[in-house]
Amino acid sequence: MAVADLERTRGTQCTIAVWHYPYYNSGEKYGSYWPIKPFFEALYKGGVEMVLSGHEHLYERFAAQNANGVADPVRGVRQFVVGTGGHELNKLGTPMANSEVRIEGVWGILRLTLGEGSYSWRFMPLGGGAALDSGQDVCHR
């Protein structure tokens, strides 16, 4: 993936990246995976709205930020860690900067809704019940 590839998608609505290891992660077992910093930087430079990852078996949502962990609500990449299915659940450790919501010990799914220039999310527990996290934001493009 190159920044030029991402920039060629300008004019589209939201852009979402998906990969396994979370760059930022407050999980106690695995923590953040720093070797993917160049990829996170490319997402930021390319105007990507969010990255979805798993690996750590918990739920965590980060505010939009750059690859150096500086909050950037205008151009930043929002990261969701959603490892809440298929394996044992992990515990949370010390919250990282810009971590907005942390949920451990709950099986669940993340429901994303893409709109015209915006997106919203709902983290839903398996078996029913109210959303444990929800929100919305606008696309960068």
N, CA and C atoms as a LAMMPS dump frame, in Angstrom:
ITEM: TIMESTEP
0
ITEM: NUMBER OF ATOMS
423
ITEM: BOX BOUNDS ff ff ff
-5.0000000000000000e+02 5.0000000000000000e+02
-5.0000000000000000e+02 5.0000000000000000e+02
-5.0000000000000000e+02 5.0000000000000000e+02
ITEM: ATOMS id mol type element x y z
1 1 1 N 0.855 -1.178 0
2 1 2 C 0 0 0
3 1 3 C 0.897 1.236 0
4 2 1 N 0.536 2.2 -0.792
5 2 2 C 1.282 3.447 -0.854
6 2 3 C 0.318 4.606 -0.666
7 3 1 N 0.844 5.713 -0.178
8 3 2 C 0.029 6.907 0
9 3 3 C -0.595 7.309 -1.328
10 4 1 N 0.15 7.159 -2.421
11 4 2 C -0.381 7.519 -3.741
12 4 3 C -1.619 6.685 -4.076
13 5 1 N -1.61 5.407 -3.702
14 5 2 C -2.783 4.558 -3.935
15 5 3 C -3.987 5.087 -3.175
16 6 1 N -3.781 5.492 -1.941
17 6 2 C -4.884 6.029 -1.141
18 6 3 C -5.373 7.355 -1.705
19 7 1 N -4.446 8.199 -2.142
20 7 2 C -4.837 9.497 -2.673
21 7 3 C -5.633 9.374 -3.971
22 8 1 N -5.429 8.296 -4.72
23 8 2 C -6.207 8.071 -5.942
24 8 3 C -7.67 7.791 -5.621
25 9 1 N -7.974 7.458 -4.391
26 9 2 C -9.361 7.188 -4.018
27 9 3 C -10.072 8.456 -3.575
28 10 1 N -9.406 9.587 -3.601
29 10 2 C -10.053 10.849 -3.226
30 10 3 C -11.327 11.023 -4.032
31 11 1 N -12.322 11.6 -3.415
32 11 2 C -13.595 11.773 -4.078
33 11 3 C -14.59 10.714 -3.638
34 12 1 N -14.077 9.633 -3.06
35 12 2 C -14.967 8.635 -2.487
36 12 3 C -15.358 9.122 -1.099
37 13 1 N -16.209 8.397 -0.449
38 13 2 C -16.62 8.803 0.894
39 13 3 C -15.59 8.329 1.919
40 14 1 N -16.004 7.598 2.905
41 14 2 C -15.088 7.127 3.946
42 14 3 C -14.193 6.013 3.419
43 15 1 N -12.976 5.988 3.934
44 15 2 C -12.043 4.924 3.612
45 15 3 C -11.691 4.203 4.897
46 16 1 N -11.804 2.868 4.863
47 16 2 C -11.572 2.04 6.04
48 16 3 C -10.474 1.038 5.72
49 17 1 N -9.528 0.871 6.635
50 17 2 C -8.486 -0.154 6.501
51 17 3 C -8.758 -1.232 7.547
52 18 1 N -8.406 -2.461 7.195
53 18 2 C -8.588 -3.581 8.113
54 18 3 C -7.293 -4.38 8.142
55 19 1 N -6.793 -4.64 9.349
56 19 2 C -5.658 -5.53 9.51
57 19 3 C -5.724 -6.184 10.874
58 20 1 N -4.887 -7.176 11.082
59 20 2 C -4.996 -7.999 12.285
60 20 3 C -4.457 -7.324 13.553
61 21 1 N -3.208 -6.888 13.538
62 21 2 C -2.563 -6.351 14.74
63 21 3 C -2.919 -4.884 14.958
64 22 1 N -3.355 -4.504 16.158
65 22 2 C -3.645 -3.09 16.415
66 22 3 C -2.359 -2.301 16.66
67 23 1 N -2.261 -1.165 16.019
68 23 2 C -1.108 -0.287 16.251
69 23 3 C -1.171 0.246 17.681
70 24 1 N -2.325 0.746 18.068
71 24 2 C -2.549 1.178 19.447
72 24 3 C -3.426 0.148 20.137
73 25 1 N -3.119 -0.174 21.401
74 25 2 C -3.864 -1.202 22.105
75 25 3 C -3.518 -1.146 23.589
76 26 1 N -4.517 -0.98 24.431
77 26 2 C -4.322 -0.962 25.883
78 26 3 C -4.478 -2.338 26.515
79 27 1 N -4.527 -3.375 25.696
80 27 2 C -4.686 -4.724 26.225
81 27 3 C -3.479 -5.171 27.03
82 28 1 N -3.752 -5.946 28.052
83 28 2 C -2.711 -6.423 28.962
84 28 3 C -1.862 -7.548 28.348
85 29 1 N -2.474 -8.389 27.541
86 29 2 C -1.772 -9.575 27.03
87 29 3 C -0.807 -9.254 25.894
88 30 1 N -1.258 -8.515 24.878
89 30 2 C -0.434 -8.29 23.698
90 30 3 C 0.069 -6.852 23.566
91 31 1 N -0.749 -5.882 23.892
92 31 2 C -0.347 -4.486 23.764
93 31 3 C -0.249 -4.024 22.324
94 32 1 N 0.332 -2.865 22.133
95 32 2 C 0.459 -2.254 20.806
96 32 3 C 1.497 -2.986 19.972
97 33 1 N 1.315 -2.905 18.656
98 33 2 C 2.239 -3.552 17.724
99 33 3 C 2.934 -2.466 16.906
100 34 1 N 4.065 -1.98 17.429
101 34 2 C 4.755 -0.821 16.869
102 34 3 C 5.366 -1.031 15.48
103 35 1 N 5.717 -2.263 15.049
104 35 2 C 6.311 -2.396 13.71
105 35 3 C 5.42 -1.926 12.56
106 36 1 N 4.128 -1.746 12.795
107 36 2 C 3.264 -1.311 11.686
108 36 3 C 3.101 0.21 11.615
109 37 1 N 3.952 0.927 12.328
110 37 2 C 3.868 2.395 12.288
111 37 3 C 3.901 2.957 10.866
112 38 1 N 4.785 2.475 9.969
113 38 2 C 4.783 3.037 8.604
114 38 3 C 3.434 2.881 7.902
115 39 1 N 2.736 1.798 8.169
116 39 2 C 1.421 1.599 7.558
117 39 3 C 0.396 2.577 8.132
118 40 1 N 0.463 2.783 9.456
119 40 2 C -0.454 3.736 10.079
120 40 3 C -0.173 5.142 9.556
121 41 1 N 1.105 5.488 9.393
122 41 2 C 1.466 6.793 8.821
123 41 3 C 0.898 6.949 7.413
124 42 1 N 0.964 5.883 6.607
125 42 2 C 0.425 5.941 5.248
126 42 3 C -1.088 6.143 5.278
127 43 1 N -1.777 5.5 6.207
128 43 2 C -3.221 5.695 6.336
129 43 3 C -3.532 7.151 6.667
130 44 1 N -2.781 7.692 7.614
131 44 2 C -2.98 9.083 8.028
132 44 3 C -2.751 10.038 6.854
133 45 1 N -1.624 9.867 6.173
134 45 2 C -1.289 10.743 5.043
135 45 3 C -2.281 10.587 3.898
136 46 1 N -2.855 9.394 3.757
137 46 2 C -3.787 9.127 2.679
138 46 3 C -5.221 9.502 2.979
139 47 1 N -5.49 10.03 4.182
140 47 2 C -6.832 10.49 4.512
141 47 3 C -7.814 9.411 4.926
142 48 1 N -7.31 8.296 5.415
143 48 2 C -8.183 7.208 5.85
144 48 3 C -8.881 7.587 7.156
145 49 1 N -10.159 7.236 7.255
146 49 2 C -10.942 7.582 8.451
147 49 3 C -10.679 6.646 9.629
148 50 1 N -10.648 5.34 9.344
149 50 2 C -10.533 4.409 10.462
150 50 3 C -9.813 3.139 10.061
151 51 1 N -9.272 2.478 11.082
152 51 2 C -8.676 1.163 10.899
153 51 3 C -9.329 0.224 11.914
154 52 1 N -9.689 -0.96 11.425
155 52 2 C -10.278 -1.998 12.264
156 52 3 C -9.227 -3.073 12.469
157 53 1 N -9.062 -3.514 13.703
158 53 2 C -8.095 -4.565 13.99
159 53 3 C -8.644 -5.471 15.087
160 54 1 N -7.936 -6.527 15.338
161 54 2 C -8.344 -7.49 16.361
162 54 3 C -7.142 -7.854 17.208
163 55 1 N -6.749 -9.111 17.18
164 55 2 C -5.624 -9.707 17.881
165 55 3 C -5.827 -9.724 19.394
166 56 1 N -5.971 -8.577 20.009
167 56 2 C -6.262 -8.519 21.451
168 56 3 C -7.757 -8.783 21.604
169 57 1 N -8.126 -9.707 22.455
170 57 2 C -9.522 -10.151 22.555
171 57 3 C -10.283 -9.308 23.576
172 58 1 N -10.649 -8.105 23.109
173 58 2 C -11.397 -7.118 23.883
174 58 3 C -11.905 -6.074 22.91
175 59 1 N -12.553 -5.025 23.428
176 59 2 C -13.023 -3.923 22.578
177 59 3 C -12.388 -2.639 23.082
178 60 1 N -11.843 -1.87 22.148
179 60 2 C -11.288 -0.564 22.501
180 60 3 C -11.461 0.36 21.308
181 61 1 N -11.869 1.599 21.604
182 61 2 C -12.011 2.618 20.563
183 61 3 C -11.104 3.785 20.895
184 62 1 N -10.349 4.193 19.901
185 62 2 C -9.453 5.341 20.043
186 62 3 C -9.992 6.544 19.295
187 63 1 N -9.722 7.72 19.824
188 63 2 C -10.04 8.967 19.13
189 63 3 C -9.168 9.059 17.883
190 64 1 N -9.583 9.864 16.934
191 64 2 C -8.791 10.091 15.734
192 64 3 C -7.439 10.682 16.127
193 65 1 N -6.373 10.093 15.589
194 65 2 C -5.021 10.523 15.951
195 65 3 C -4.051 10.224 14.814
196 66 1 N -2.842 10.766 14.944
197 66 2 C -1.82 10.49 13.938
198 66 3 C -0.945 9.322 14.415
199 67 1 N 0.07 8.984 13.641
200 67 2 C 0.914 7.83 13.959
201 67 3 C 1.821 8.052 15.16
202 68 1 N 1.916 9.291 15.634
203 68 2 C 2.712 9.575 16.829
204 68 3 C 1.853 9.655 18.09
205 69 1 N 0.581 9.31 17.967
206 69 2 C -0.296 9.297 19.132
207 69 3 C -0.823 10.662 19.532
208 70 1 N -0.782 11.614 18.613
209 70 2 C -1.292 12.96 18.869
210 70 3 C -2.72 13.039 18.333
211 71 1 N -3.654 13.434 19.194
212 71 2 C -5.048 13.557 18.776
213 71 3 C -5.157 14.542 17.618
214 72 1 N -5.939 14.156 16.607
215 72 2 C -6.16 15.002 15.45
216 72 3 C -7.596 14.78 14.973
217 73 1 N -8.557 15.533 15.537
218 73 2 C -9.953 15.308 15.188
219 73 3 C -10.311 15.674 13.749
220 74 1 N -9.455 16.382 13.055
221 74 2 C -9.749 16.799 11.679
222 74 3 C -9.26 15.774 10.662
223 75 1 N -8.024 15.292 10.796
224 75 2 C -7.427 14.384 9.802
225 75 3 C -7.038 13.032 10.375
226 76 1 N -7.191 12.834 11.65
227 76 2 C -6.699 11.625 12.3
228 76 3 C -7.434 10.355 11.916
229 77 1 N -6.79 9.233 12.199
230 77 2 C -7.338 7.906 11.96
231 77 3 C -7.92 7.387 13.272
232 78 1 N -9.186 7.03 13.254
233 78 2 C -9.837 6.419 14.419
234 78 3 C -9.569 4.919 14.359
235 79 1 N -9.162 4.336 15.474
236 79 2 C -8.891 2.902 15.488
237 79 3 C -9.855 2.179 16.416
238 80 1 N -10.363 1.056 15.924
239 80 2 C -11.189 0.15 16.716
240 80 3 C -10.434 -1.165 16.862
241 81 1 N -10.302 -1.65 18.081
242 81 2 C -9.793 -2.992 18.343
243 81 3 C -11.018 -3.825 18.71
244 82 1 N -11.349 -4.793 17.862
245 82 2 C -12.545 -5.602 18.077
246 82 3 C -12.139 -7.073 17.957
247 83 1 N -11.669 -7.615 19.057
248 83 2 C -11.283 -9.022 19.108
249 83 3 C -12.212 -9.782 20.031
250 84 1 N -13.501 -9.549 19.857
251 84 2 C -14.486 -10.025 20.832
252 84 3 C -15.287 -11.223 20.35
253 85 1 N -14.619 -12.109 19.644
254 85 2 C -15.308 -13.321 19.213
255 85 3 C -14.332 -14.411 18.85
256 86 1 N -14.693 -15.659 19.141
257 86 2 C -13.938 -16.797 18.656
258 86 3 C -12.811 -17.313 19.521
259 87 1 N -12.479 -16.679 20.604
260 87 2 C -11.365 -17.114 21.448
261 87 3 C -11.584 -16.559 22.849
262 88 1 N -10.737 -16.946 23.788
263 88 2 C -10.905 -16.4 25.146
264 88 3 C -10.717 -14.886 25.135
265 89 1 N -11.377 -14.215 26.059
266 89 2 C -11.294 -12.757 26.146
267 89 3 C -10.104 -12.356 27.015
268 90 1 N -9.467 -11.235 26.659
269 90 2 C -8.298 -10.734 27.381
270 90 3 C -8.678 -9.581 28.3
271 91 1 N -7.771 -9.26 29.2
272 91 2 C -7.949 -8.16 30.148
273 91 3 C -7.311 -6.889 29.592
274 92 1 N -7.828 -5.774 30.053
275 92 2 C -7.247 -4.481 29.726
276 92 3 C -6.111 -4.164 30.679
277 93 1 N -5.137 -3.415 30.169
278 93 2 C -4.048 -2.909 30.989
279 93 3 C -4.232 -1.414 31.195
280 94 1 N -3.147 -0.702 31.307
281 94 2 C -3.164 0.747 31.479
282 94 3 C -3.677 1.411 30.201
283 95 1 N -4.668 2.303 30.319
284 95 2 C -5.195 2.967 29.12
285 95 3 C -4.131 3.814 28.428
286 96 1 N -4.081 3.708 27.113
287 96 2 C -3.176 4.533 26.324
288 96 3 C -3.815 5.899 26.076
289 97 1 N -2.985 6.846 25.698
290 97 2 C -3.491 8.171 25.323
291 97 3 C -4.506 8.021 24.199
292 98 1 N -5.536 8.807 24.222
293 98 2 C -6.583 8.872 23.208
294 98 3 C -7.504 7.662 23.18
295 99 1 N -7.375 6.755 24.151
296 99 2 C -8.311 5.635 24.252
297 99 3 C -9.6 6.186 24.854
298 100 1 N -10.68 6.068 24.107
299 100 2 C -11.944 6.655 24.546
300 100 3 C -12.861 5.659 25.246
301 101 1 N -12.875 4.415 24.786
302 101 2 C -13.754 3.398 25.368
303 101 3 C -12.992 2.078 25.419
304 102 1 N -13.055 1.398 26.573
305 102 2 C -12.406 0.106 26.76
306 102 3 C -13.409 -0.842 27.404
307 103 1 N -13.608 -2.006 26.774
308 103 2 C -14.557 -2.983 27.301
309 103 3 C -13.881 -4.351 27.278
310 104 1 N -13.84 -5.009 28.423
311 104 2 C -13.285 -6.356 28.494
312 104 3 C -14.351 -7.327 28.991
313 105 1 N -14.142 -8.603 28.725
314 105 2 C -15.023 -9.631 29.244
315 105 3 C -16.381 -9.728 28.576
316 106 1 N -16.525 -9.156 27.361
317 106 2 C -17.813 -9.164 26.664
318 106 3 C -17.6 -9.641 25.231
319 107 1 N -18.364 -10.663 24.832
320 107 2 C -18.4 -11.068 23.434
321 107 3 C -19.298 -10.084 22.698
322 108 1 N -18.9 -9.655 21.496
323 108 2 C -19.731 -8.703 20.777
324 108 3 C -19.28 -8.468 19.355
325 109 1 N -20.033 -7.618 18.672
326 109 2 C -19.738 -7.247 17.287
327 109 3 C -19.777 -5.729 17.144
328 110 1 N -19.045 -5.232 16.165
329 110 2 C -19.069 -3.807 15.845
330 110 3 C -19.897 -3.63 14.583
331 111 1 N -20.929 -2.828 14.692
332 111 2 C -21.786 -2.532 13.543
333 111 3 C -21.435 -1.136 13.038
334 112 1 N -20.975 -1.068 11.781
335 112 2 C -20.646 0.213 11.147
336 112 3 C -21.723 0.548 10.129
337 113 1 N -22.113 1.804 10.103
338 113 2 C -23.07 2.289 9.114
339 113 3 C -22.411 3.446 8.382
340 114 1 N -22.281 3.295 7.067
341 114 2 C -21.669 4.346 6.257
342 114 3 C -22.762 5.178 5.623
343 115 1 N -22.68 6.491 5.801
344 115 2 C -23.657 7.41 5.24
345 115 3 C -23.014 8.314 4.214
346 116 1 N -23.745 9.284 3.771
347 116 2 C -23.257 10.272 2.817
348 116 3 C -22.349 11.252 3.558
349 117 1 N -21.043 10.995 3.519
350 117 2 C -20.077 11.875 4.173
351 117 3 C -19.927 11.654 5.662
352 118 1 N -20.474 10.571 6.174
353 118 2 C -20.37 10.297 7.609
354 118 3 C -20.407 8.793 7.862
355 119 1 N -20.123 8.426 9.095
356 119 2 C -20.228 7.037 9.505
357 119 3 C -20.622 6.99 10.976
358 120 1 N -21.194 5.855 11.365
359 120 2 C -21.545 5.667 12.769
360 120 3 C -21.182 4.246 13.172
361 121 1 N -21.084 4.036 14.477
362 121 2 C -20.727 2.725 14.991
363 121 3 C -21.561 2.389 16.226
364 122 1 N -21.711 1.072 16.42
365 122 2 C -22.388 0.532 17.604
366 122 3 C -21.704 -0.779 17.972
367 123 1 N -21.186 -0.865 19.18
368 123 2 C -20.635 -2.132 19.659
369 123 3 C -21.747 -2.84 20.416
370 124 1 N -22.162 -3.976 19.864
371 124 2 C -23.321 -4.701 20.386
372 124 3 C -22.888 -5.991 21.08
373 125 1 N -23.39 -6.247 22.301
374 125 2 C -23.056 -7.509 22.971
375 125 3 C -23.798 -8.668 22.314
376 126 1 N -23.142 -9.823 22.244
377 126 2 C -23.818 -11.001 21.712
378 126 3 C -24.939 -11.397 22.659
379 127 1 N -26.012 -11.885 22.105
380 127 2 C -27.145 -12.293 22.922
381 127 3 C -28.165 -11.191 23.123
382 128 1 N -27.907 -10.013 22.576
383 128 2 C -28.866 -8.916 22.687
384 128 3 C -28.507 -7.912 23.759
385 129 1 N -29.313 -6.908 23.852
386 129 2 C -29.077 -5.831 24.806
387 129 3 C -28.699 -4.542 24.102
388 130 1 N -28.597 -3.513 24.895
389 130 2 C -28.267 -2.181 24.377
390 130 3 C -26.815 -2.111 23.933
391 131 1 N -26.537 -1.192 23.012
392 131 2 C -25.165 -0.957 22.565
393 131 3 C -24.308 -0.536 23.757
394 132 1 N -23.089 -1.069 23.817
395 132 2 C -22.158 -0.716 24.882
396 132 3 C -21.291 0.478 24.507
397 133 1 N -21.234 0.783 23.223
398 133 2 C -20.529 1.963 22.732
399 133 3 C -21.185 2.35 21.412
400 134 1 N -21.319 3.624 21.183
401 134 2 C -21.885 4.094 19.913
402 134 3 C -21.436 5.525 19.671
403 135 1 N -21.492 5.928 18.426
404 135 2 C -21.123 7.29 18.075
405 135 3 C -21.162 7.488 16.58
406 136 1 N -20.743 8.674 16.169
407 136 2 C -20.699 8.996 14.751
408 136 3 C -19.641 10.044 14.499
409 137 1 N -19.232 10.13 13.242
410 137 2 C -18.228 11.107 12.852
411 137 3 C -18.405 11.395 11.362
412 138 1 N -17.713 12.428 10.877
413 138 2 C -17.774 12.78 9.466
414 138 3 C -16.533 12.245 8.758
415 139 1 N -16.65 12.066 7.457
416 139 2 C -15.54 11.598 6.638
417 139 3 C -14.607 12.779 6.331
418 140 1 N -13.345 12.485 6.112
419 140 2 C -12.342 13.525 5.816
420 140 3 C -12.482 14.099 4.423
421 141 1 N -13.026 13.338 3.511
422 141 2 C -12.925 13.656 2.078
423 141 3 C -13.945 14.643 1.617
